């Protein structure tokens, strides 16, 4: 019986890192703005005092800036995770969507673990949900479009 030919070495998929990371930075900006707009809507229009006392105005305090900055940092971390998944995981987008959905679920539940008014907890959970869905949808489409076709012009088929 002749020896079988060795399996060809596994090639890493070709990823447009520039496109992925530019999209990740754009996503971070959008997520931060979603949080700011959400806080301003909740505080200014709905008159629910999230993240600061009622007299702090529509924007609130520096806590709103910290909240928005944290959302942007989470989007950058999610971009790094997506980059790793695209390089090394089978069906990377499926893993990304599951991880992002579960982290979003934690972010939605988190406000209910703190002592605050019920309305403020619900409003914060809603802002977290919208920010999470925003991150998931934008980074998901960017991740898929960042995988380049192989030399034969065909997508890698790993999505």
Secondary structure, DSSP 8 states (H G I E B T S, - for coil): --------------B-HHHHHHHHHHHHHHHHHHHHHHHHIIIIIS----SS-GGG-SS-SHHHHHHHHHHHHHHHHHHHHHHHHHHH-TTHHHHHHHHHHHHHHHHHHHGGGS---HHHHHHHHHHHHHHHHHHHHHHHHHHHHHB---TTS---S--
